Structure formats: C-alpha cells, structure tokens
C-alpha cells in the first residue's frame, strides 16, 4: 500500500485556504499513484480552534468542507481530522474524529478516545471521549486508526492515559495510522520517536504518523511526520517546521536511515522563526517594531524578526536615557547595521525629567527608588506603543523566561507587546541562541554577548545586583517550572535553601505580572501562559 503523508500548515477557520491546500495534496497523491493520503488531526478546522468549536456556523463550515473534500476522493482513500457533532444527547457536543473519505463520500468516522487535559491541552472542554475502538478496513488492509494521544500507552510517561492500542492490537492490524496535532518542545521529539517505535514493535506492523506544522499564536507545531516499517526502522521522516509531502510504500522494508537530531538551540531557533512568521501572516500584519537597548535579549529578538519577516519589515527604536552607556548605543547601532533593519533614536532623558518634576510634590520627602526606574521603562513602553499605533506595526516583546519567572520586568513598560518572542527561553539559553544566530557571520555584536547584562535604569546597574547568576537561577527555575517541583524538593536535590526560598517566592509573587503579559511562543514542555494555570492570590507553599 502506497500512503501519502501530507504535512500542512493550517490556518484556524480559514476554510477556503485550508481546503485548497488539502485538495491540491489529494490531487498530487492521485497523480503520483498513492492508495491513501493522510492529513493531520483536526486539519479541517485548524487546531486549536478553542471556543470557535462552540460556534455553530464554524461547525457548519467544517461539515461543508468535509463534503467538498470528499468529492475529490475518487480512486484514492483519505484520512483527515475534523470535529464532528455528537448526536447523542448525553455527553459533550463534539467528537475529535479521524474521517475516512472514499468514493466521493464520508465512509467512516473514528473518534478519539484519549483526550489530553494537561499543559496546553483542554480537549475535555469540547469533546466526548470514544468508548468503543476497533480496526477499520481500507482497500482490504486492516488499519488501526488512532488520533494523537491514543498512542501514548506508556505508564511511565506523564502523558499516559490508558492502553487503547492494547485493544486494537488484539485485532492484528496490518498498519497503524496516527494523525496528530503534537506541539513542539525542544525535548519532545525523541520521546515521540520512542513512543511510535514502541507501538510498531508491540504490534509488529508498520506505522504512519502525520503531524501538522505551523504556529497558532503561542503554540508551535513542528511537523516532522514519520513512517516506520514493521521492524521499527524509519521509512520516511518529513521536514521540521515547514510543509512537506511524501509517499511511502508502507509494506516495504526501510533502507538504512539514521535519524539525526538537531541541537536543542537549533530547534528553538527554527521554532521561534516559524512562530514569528505565522503570527504575522495569519493575523494579516507585515511590520514589526521593538525596543533595541544594546542588550542581549532585544538583539536576539531583532535578529529573529529580521530573519522571519525580512529586515525591511522591522523597525528598531533606540531610547537612550541618562543612564544608557555609550557602548550600549553603539552595540544597538552595530546590530542595525548588521541586519539592515530600519531604526529611530528617541532619547527619553527629557521625558523622564518631566515626569520627575511633575511628581516632585507628590513624592516629596521620599528618596528615588524602583518607582523612578519603572517610570523610565513605562516611558519606553508608551513610545513603542505610539509607534505601533501610528504605523500599524506589531510590537514584539523582548523579555526572557528568567526575567518573566522572577518578575524582573515592568508592567506596561518593558513587558508591553503583542507577542513575546523569547519569553520561553532562559537567559542561559539566550546566550547559546545568540551564538547560534552568529554561526555563519556576526549579526549580534560580540560585545552585546559578552558584556554583563543590565537594565541601565540607574548608575552602574547590573542584573546580578538583584538576581543570582543566571546559570544558578535557571537551574533552580527549571526544576520549579518545567519539572514542577516544590521548593523543598529542589532543596533536597542539593541547592541552597535560602537561595531556593528566595527564587521560589519571586516566582510565586510575579504570577500577577505574567497574567498580564503578551502570549509567549512555547518552545519548552512548560511555558508561561495557557499551559501553566496558576492562581494569582494563592498562599505561598514551599
């Protein structure tokens, strides 16, 4: 059996564009002699459609699209993901389904059984789980048709929700097909490979896995669809972070193929580029603006934006204050020259002085403190939003994950923006990312990378005045955030109790800031945002 793997970038609710892509791939598969073409989970609607799944017109358009796509399925079978209505008055109103299209009609509907409700997933909000599973027949071939989580059958995994495949294996399928919407994180792919290969070995039959690609605001899908022969060897591995198409003879044995893993930083780089590009394209914008300080974080975001959107579409605004060093301004201008993006210099010294004069009577008798520092950050945020409003540019936020975690940022100041590009990238990772960006030529000035990080909001300020060294800070934060350990568990793993207590309290106390932050491009297994739902006023627990 020749199976076409169609890995596409879908746009939620853009039925005309999605349908055209899908139909073009079906026609290509027919022309190239495929027996079956497979698309991703919820391809028809786009994923995650969230509360659009409660909109009846949206669901009607899903139904109409399925019927339209089915008309092309003459002489070829098609498996595609879509939401379908639950006709039973009991349970949730929808099923997450894999649809078999044959002979111009909807031939069969397979419903997802294991609905994830962890991290960024909330499928129980919309879908009813399927309780009856069985293999299906496609052109005389017995197929175990599954949807994403249905394959996660390892009790040692955090994703374990039941051994559905154990039931399907009892029917001795000839091939397993899994359609997925599996988000990217920089450590997820090897785990995904292991799960898929384990299912192949257990069932003793080939497996086809089709994932979607593209970004939907914060969630990035990496694609990297796969086909395995019955021995668990890779027959096909589709591209990462871009659309791809491949036809495989599923019952052939694989030629020698070794999966080559990219470095974590290289994967993060690709994911961020895709995340920026899709955010702009799918929202209908082309131009970006950001504040460029001469520091590492804004330099990285500027470089990524230029790569994703083109330097002609990026405006960097330099806003030096009385505390800005000459080398910071030079570093920022060097980056502008290296990337070719446009720039403006808008000094804030006089604006800050005006604020101080205006507030002098109100603040009488009180020494300058963090308040005045935050005013500078808020002046910059106001200027950037003014430029955004005036010229229709999207403001990119430049805060990193380490800063966001401990609240080292100013609400309505440097936390402003429509999209947080590196808010899921720790500072230590940011240094590695900068070096990766410079792998072929110097884009980010060397001085930006090697100088001590500083917000430059007071004389001789350094990040280390307020925070531990970033390698120590990030190691503790990783355990608190990604590994979801308590402070006391982190101490038991060997870290200083006083330091852990301080960092854990900073993390807890900054929750209200992150609640108001822009959406963050997710590249880890636990990003701030929808995948980490924390109360704002809970009592601190160590």
N, C-alpha and C positions, 0 to 999 in steps of 0.2 A: 504494500500500500504506500503510495506517494502522498505525503502530507505536507501542505504548505503552512509555514509559520508566518503569520502576518503581525508584525510588531509595529504598532502605530501610536502616534501622539494624538490623543483625543482632546476636544475642547468641550467642556461640560455644557450641554444644552445647545450646542451649535450643530443641529441635526443635519443641515444642508452640507456643511463641510465634512462632518464625520461620515455621512452616508456616501459622499463622493469618494472619499478615501477607501472606504470599505468595498464599494462596488468596483473601484479600479483594481484593488487587490484580488477580488474574486475573478475578474476578467483575466488578470495576469496569470493566476493559478490555473484557470481553464486552458489558457493558451499554452502554458508550459507543461500540461499533462498531469496535474495533480488530481488525486481522487477526492481529497478532503482538504479544506482550508480551515485554519483555527485562528480565531481572534481572542482578545483578552477579556477578562471579567468586566462586566458592565460596560462593554465597549459602546453600545448603542447610546447610552445616556451620558457616558463620561463618569469618572469616579474620582473623588467622592462628590456626589450630587447633593448630599446633605438634605436640607428641608425642601429642596425642589422636588424630592420624592413624595412630598405631601401635596404637590400641585397637580391637579387632575389634568390640566392641559399639557403639562410636561409629560405625564404618563401616557396621554393620548398620542403625543408625538413619538414616544418610544414605540408604541404599538404600530403606528403608521410606518415608522422607519423599518421595523422588522418585516412587515408585509412587503414593503418596497424592495428591501434587500433580498428577500426570499425569491422574488421573481427572477433574479439572475441565477439562482441555484438550480440550473438545469444541466445535467451531466456532471455535476460536482456536488458533493456534500459540504456543508458549512456548519461549524460550531462557533457560536458567538454569544457573548454575555449581555444580559439585559434584565431590567426589573420587570416582573410580571405580577399581575394582580392576584391576590388570594381570594378565590370565590367562596371560600368557607367563611361564614360569619364569625367564627371563632379565630382568635389569633391576630397577628399583625396584618396590615392590609396588603403586604407585598412579599414576594419571594425574590431572592437573589438567584438568578437562573442562568443555566447554560442551555441555549436553544439549538436544536438540530434542525437545519433547513435543508430540504431535499425536494426535488421535483417541483420547485416553484412555490412550496408551501412550508408552513411550520409543521415539522413532522413529529417533534417530541420536545418536551421540556424537562430538564433535570434541575432539581432545586438544591441549593446549597444547604448543607446540614450543620456545619460547624461555624457559627457566627462569632467572629472575634469582637471583644468589647474591652480591649486593653489599649494603652497608648493612644494613637490617633484614631483607632477604630471604635465605632459605635453602631455596629450593624443591628444590634437588637432593638435599637430605636425605631427601625424601619421594617425589618424583615422577620418573617416567621421561619424558624428552622425546619428543615425537612426531616421527617422521621423514618421514611422508607427509602432504602437505597438498593439499586440493582444495576447491573451492567446493561448496556444497550447494544443494538446491532446497527452497524454502519457498513453497508455494502458487503455483508457477510462476515464482517470482523467484529468480534465481541470486544467492546470498549468499556473500560471503567472510566466514566466521565466524572471529573471532580472539579471543584471550584476552590482555588487558593487554599484556604485553611483546612479543607477536607483532607489534605495530605499530611498535615502535621500530626503525626501519630507517635511521637517520641515522648514518653513520660518524663524524661529527664529535661525536656525543654520547657521554657516558660510559656511557649505557645501551645502546649499540649491541651487538647480539649476532647479527646476521645479517639478510638481506633476505628474510624469509619472504613478505612482501607482494609482492615481485617475482614470485614463483612464482604467487601467486593472481591477480595482475593479468593474467597470460597467458591466463586463462580468461574475461576480460572480465566480471567480476561486475557485477550491476545495483546492488548496495548492499553496503557494508561494515558489519558489526556487530562491535563490540568490547565485551566485558564485562570489567570491571576491578575490582581492589582496589588502588587507587593512593593511597598515603598522602599526607597534606598536608605540604607545607613552604611557607614564605611566598614562595618564589621559583619554585615548581614549576608553577603553573597556566599561566603564559604559555608555558612550554616545552611543556606538554601541548597547549595550543591549537595551537601551531605544528606539532607532530608530526601531530596529527589532520588539520589543514587540508592539510598537505603530502601526506598519503595520499589525501585527496579529490582534489586537483589531479592527482596522478600517475595515479589510476585513472579520473578523470572520472566518478565516481558518488557518490551520497550516502553519508553515514556516520552511524551511530548509536553513541554511546559511553555506556555505563551504568556508573557507579562506585558503590560503596557509600558510606554515610555512617555516622558514629559512631566511638566510641573504644573501643579494646581495651587497657586499661592505658596503655601508653606511646604506642601508635600511634594517630593520629587520622586518620580518613578524612573528606574534605571534601565528598564528593558532587560537585556541580556537573557533573552529566551533561550531554551535549551531543548535538545533531543538526545536521548540515550538509547543505545541498543540494549538487548536483553541481558548483556553481561555488565551493564553499568558504565560502558565506555561512551564518551561523548560523540554523537553523530554530527551535531551542529551546535554552534554557540553564536548567537546573534550579537550585534554590536551593542555596546553600552551607551546610553544617553542619546541615542538617535534612532530614527525609524529604520527598520530593516525587514527583509523578506528572504525566506529560504525554503526550498523544497527538499525534503529528505525521504529516502526510501526506508521506511521505519523498520523493515524486517531484514535489512542488510546489516552486516557487522561493520563496526566503525574502523576506519583506517586509524593509524596511530595518531592520537591527538592528545596534547598535553595542555591543560588549562593553565594559562599564565596569569597570575594575579597581579593587578596593578597595585602600587603602593597606596596606603590609606590617603595620603595627601594628594596624590594624583586623582584618586576617585573623588575626593572632596572638591577639588578644583573643577572637575567635569560637572559635578552636580550643581555647584554654585553658578557656573556659566549657564547651564540649562535652566536653572531656577530663575535667574535674572531675565534671560531671553523670553521664556514663556510667560512670565509675569507681565512683561510689556506687550508682547504680541497678542496675548489672549485678552488683555484689558484695553487694547487699542491705542496704547501710547508708544512713542518712539524716543522721547528725550528724557534724560536723567540729569538731576542736579545733586551735588553733595558738597559738604563742607570738607575742605582739604587743609589739614593742620600742619602737615610736615611730619606727622607721626605715622606709626606703622599701620594702624587699623584703617585710617582713611586712605592711605596709599594703596592698600590691598583692594579696598572696595572700588577705588577709582580705576585701578588696573583691570579688575574683573569686569567692571561696567564697560570699559573701552573694548575689551575683548568680546563681550557678549553683544553689545549694541553698536559698536563702531565708535571710534573716538569723536567723530563729527557729531554724535548724538549725546555727548557727555559734557556737562559744564561743571567745572570745579570752582568753588567760591572760597577764596582765601580771606580769612577775617582776623588779621593780627590784632592783638591787644597790647597794652603797655608791658605785659609780661612775656610776650612772644619773643623768642630768641631769633637773632638774625639767621642762624643756621636752619631753624625750622622753616622760615620763609624761603630760604634758598632750596631746602630739600623739597618743599612743595612745588616750587617753580621747576626744579630739575625733573620731577615726575611729570609735570605738564609737558615739558619738552620731550621727554622720553615717550610719552603716549600720544602726543599730538592733540589732546583734548583742548577745548576752549577753557578760559579761566577769567575770573574777575577778582580784583582785590578790593575788599570793602573793610577798611580799618574800623575797629569798634571802640577805640580809646575815647573819643569824644562822647559817644553814646553812653558808655559806661560812666563817664564823669557826670553826665547829665542825670543819670539815674541816682548816683550818689548825692548830687546836690538836691534833687527833688525829694529824696528820702532822708535828708540830713536831720530835719526837725523831728520826723517820726522816729528815727533811730538814735536820737540824741541820748548821750550817756552810755551808749553801747559800743564796744570795740568791734572793728571789722572782723568778720568770721566767714564761715561757709556761705552765709547769705550772699555776700558780695561776689564770691566765686560763682555761685549758681546764677546770679544775675548776668554775668558775662556769658555763660552757656546759654541762657534763655534769650539774650540778645542775638546770639548766633542762630538759634533756632528760629527766631522771628524773621531774621533776614533771609534765611533759607526758604522758609515758607512763603515769604513775599515773592521771592524769585520764582518759586514753584507756581504760585497763583498767577503771576504776571505773564509768564511764558509757557505755562502748561506743561512744565517738567515734573516728573515724579521724583520726590525726594527720597534718596537712599540713605538709610541709617547705617552708621559705621561702628556701632558698639559691638564688642566681642562677648563671648559667653562668660568669661571670667568676670568681667565688669558687671554684666547683667545679673550674674549669680549673687554678687555681694552688694548690689545696689550702688556701685561706683559709677553713677551717671545721674544726670539732672533731668527730672520730668519736665517736659515742654521745652527742653533745651537740647542737649546732645542725644536725647532719646527720641527726638522727633523723627518722623519719616513715614513713608508708606510701606516700605519693605526693609526688613533687617537682613542684610546680606550675610554677615558673619556672626550673627547672634547665637549660632550653634557651634562656633569654632573657638576653642580655648585659646588663650594668649600664647601658650607654648606651641599650639598647632599653627597659630598665625605666623610665627617666625618660620616654621617649616614651609608654610604655604607661600610666604614671600620668596623664599629661596627657590621654590618650585616655579613660581612665576618668572623668576630670573634665570631659569635653567638654560636658556639659549642666548639671552642678552640682558643687559641691565635695564630693567623697566622701573623697579622700585630702587631708589638711590641707596647705595650701600650704607651711607650714614643714617638713613632712616631705620635700617635694620639693626645697626649695632649700638646706637645711642640709647641711654636709659629712658624708658618711657615716662612721659609727663603730660599732665593735662594743661600745664602752663597757665594756671589761674591765680597763682601767687608767686612771689620771687623764689627761684631755685626749687620749685616744686618737683617732686619725683613720685611716681606711683608707689614706690617702696616706702614712702613716708606713711602711707595709710594702709598698705596691704603687705602681706608676706611676699617673699619672692615667688614669682609665678610658677616655677616648677613645683614647689611645695603646695601652693594654693590649688593648682589644677589637679594635683594628685588627690588631695582631700575632696575637692568638689566632685571629681569623677566618681568617687565612692558614694558620696551623698546623693548625687543626682542620677547618674547612669545606673549604678548598682543599687540605688535606693536603700542604702544602709542608714541606720540611725547613727547619731554622733558617738554613742557609746560603743557601737560595733566598729566604727572607724578607729577609735582609740585602742580597742582590743587588737586591731591589726598592726599596731606599732607606732601610731602617730601621737604626738604630744597632746595631752588632754586639754591644756589651756588654749593651745592653738586651734584644736578642733572645735572646742566650745565657742570660741570667738567666730570662726568661719561659719559654723552651723547656725549661730544666731543671726549673723549677717544675711545668710541665705534665707532664713525664715522671715526676717524683718523686711526684706526687699520684695516680698511677694506682691504687695500692692503696686509697686512700680512696674513690675513685669506684667501685671494685669492690664496696664495701660500702654504697653509697648506695642510697636508695629508687629505684624506677622513675621516670623523668623523662618528662613529657609532651613529645613530639617535635614541634617546630614548624619546625625548620631542616632543611637537607638533610644535616646530620651532627650528631646529638645524642650525648651520652654515653649508654652503655648498649649494647644489642644491636647497634646499627648501627656501633659503633666498637670492634672487638675488638682490644685491645692486651695484650701480655704484661705481667705485673706486675714481673718481675725481669730484663728485658732490659737490655743495656748501652746507655747513653745514646748516641745518634747525632745529631750536629749536621748 
